């Protein structure tokens, strides 16, 4: 495999790892904010602003993850998918 393809694949994998880390951080932050605050006591506009901000960040991170996702499964993933499909057909 040419070095440029290996570098591109490594870059995609690194980007995917970083995006997944940011998604995890965002999810943890949402949980922490919900545990640290009582949404019922917040003004409706504050709740809407907080939800909107987090949804916008989540949407952007998911779009980036989709952009940098591998276009096709790796050989190991493909073998697993093939095994699953064969098992379902039996």
C-alpha positions as a LaTeX table, in Angstrom:
\begin{tabular}{lrrr}
\hline
Residue & $x$ (\AA) & $y$ (\AA) & $z$ (\AA) \\
\hline
Unk1 & 0.00 & 0.00 & 0.00 \\
Unk2 & 1.47 & 3.41 & $-0.91$ \\
Unk3 & 2.65 & 5.59 & 1.97 \\
Unk4 & 0.18 & 8.37 & 1.09 \\
Unk5 & $-2.77$ & 5.98 & 1.52 \\
Unk6 & $-1.40$ & 4.78 & 4.85 \\
Unk7 & $-0.93$ & 8.39 & 6.00 \\
Unk8 & $-4.46$ & 9.28 & 4.90 \\
Unk9 & $-5.91$ & 6.28 & 6.74 \\
Unk10 & $-3.94$ & 7.11 & 9.88 \\
Unk11 & $-5.13$ & 10.71 & 9.67 \\
Unk12 & $-8.76$ & 9.57 & 9.32 \\
Unk13 & $-8.39$ & 7.20 & 12.28 \\
Unk14 & $-6.79$ & 9.93 & 14.39 \\
Unk15 & $-9.53$ & 12.37 & 13.45 \\
Unk16 & $-12.21$ & 9.81 & 14.28 \\
Unk17 & $-10.61$ & 9.13 & 17.68 \\
Unk18 & $-10.45$ & 12.84 & 18.46 \\
Unk19 & $-14.05$ & 13.42 & 17.39 \\
Unk20 & $-15.25$ & 10.50 & 19.48 \\
Unk21 & $-13.33$ & 11.91 & 22.44 \\
Unk22 & $-15.02$ & 15.30 & 21.97 \\
Unk23 & $-18.43$ & 13.61 & 21.70 \\
Unk24 & $-17.75$ & 11.80 & 24.97 \\
Unk25 & $-16.66$ & 15.05 & 26.63 \\
Unk26 & $-19.81$ & 16.78 & 25.41 \\
Unk27 & $-22.03$ & 13.97 & 26.69 \\
Unk28 & $-20.29$ & 14.05 & 30.08 \\
Unk29 & $-20.70$ & 17.82 & 30.22 \\
Unk30 & $-24.42$ & 17.55 & 29.50 \\
Unk31 & $-24.83$ & 14.97 & 32.28 \\
Unk32 & $-22.81$ & 17.12 & 34.71 \\
Unk33 & $-24.88$ & 20.20 & 33.89 \\
Unk34 & $-28.12$ & 18.29 & 34.40 \\
Unk35 & $-26.90$ & 16.91 & 37.72 \\
Unk36 & $-25.61$ & 20.30 & 38.88 \\
Unk37 & $-28.72$ & 22.26 & 37.95 \\
Unk38 & $-32.42$ & 21.83 & 38.26 \\
Unk39 & $-33.90$ & 22.47 & 34.81 \\
Unk40 & $-37.32$ & 23.00 & 36.42 \\
Unk41 & $-36.04$ & 26.09 & 38.23 \\
Unk42 & $-34.46$ & 27.63 & 35.14 \\
Unk43 & $-36.29$ & 30.16 & 33.02 \\
Unk44 & $-37.65$ & 28.70 & 29.77 \\
Unk45 & $-35.30$ & 30.89 & 27.74 \\
Unk46 & $-32.29$ & 29.63 & 29.73 \\
Unk47 & $-33.30$ & 26.00 & 29.20 \\
Unk48 & $-33.82$ & 26.64 & 25.50 \\
Unk49 & $-30.46$ & 28.39 & 25.15 \\
Unk50 & $-28.58$ & 25.61 & 26.97 \\
Unk51 & $-30.28$ & 22.86 & 24.96 \\
Unk52 & $-29.78$ & 24.72 & 21.69 \\
Unk53 & $-26.08$ & 25.29 & 22.35 \\
Unk54 & $-25.42$ & 21.64 & 23.18 \\
Unk55 & $-27.49$ & 20.34 & 20.28 \\
Unk56 & $-25.60$ & 22.59 & 17.87 \\
Unk57 & $-22.25$ & 21.31 & 19.16 \\
Unk58 & $-23.46$ & 17.71 & 19.02 \\
Unk59 & $-24.72$ & 18.15 & 15.46 \\
Unk60 & $-21.42$ & 19.68 & 14.31 \\
Unk61 & $-19.34$ & 16.93 & 15.91 \\
Unk62 & $-21.54$ & 14.21 & 14.39 \\
Unk63 & $-21.28$ & 15.85 & 10.97 \\
Unk64 & $-17.50$ & 15.93 & 11.27 \\
Unk65 & $-17.43$ & 12.30 & 12.39 \\
Unk66 & $-19.49$ & 11.33 & 9.37 \\
Unk67 & $-17.21$ & 13.35 & 7.09 \\
Unk68 & $-14.09$ & 11.57 & 8.33 \\
Unk69 & $-15.62$ & 8.11 & 8.66 \\
Unk70 & $-13.99$ & 5.35 & 6.72 \\
Unk71 & $-15.71$ & 4.98 & 3.35 \\
Unk72 & $-15.60$ & 1.21 & 3.64 \\
Unk73 & $-15.06$ & $-1.21$ & 6.50 \\
Unk74 & $-11.58$ & $-2.49$ & 7.32 \\
Unk75 & $-10.81$ & $-6.14$ & 6.44 \\
Unk76 & $-11.44$ & $-7.18$ & 10.07 \\
Unk77 & $-14.73$ & $-5.31$ & 10.21 \\
Unk78 & $-15.77$ & $-6.79$ & 6.87 \\
Unk79 & $-14.99$ & $-10.32$ & 8.10 \\
Unk80 & $-17.13$ & $-9.68$ & 11.18 \\
Unk81 & $-19.99$ & $-8.31$ & 9.05 \\
Unk82 & $-19.74$ & $-11.30$ & 6.71 \\
Unk83 & $-19.88$ & $-13.70$ & 9.67 \\
Unk84 & $-22.92$ & $-11.91$ & 11.08 \\
Unk85 & $-24.75$ & $-11.91$ & 7.75 \\
Unk86 & $-23.96$ & $-15.60$ & 7.17 \\
Unk87 & $-25.26$ & $-16.40$ & 10.66 \\
Unk88 & $-28.52$ & $-14.51$ & 9.97 \\
Unk89 & $-29.06$ & $-16.36$ & 6.70 \\
Unk90 & $-28.78$ & $-19.80$ & 8.35 \\
\hline
\end{tabular}
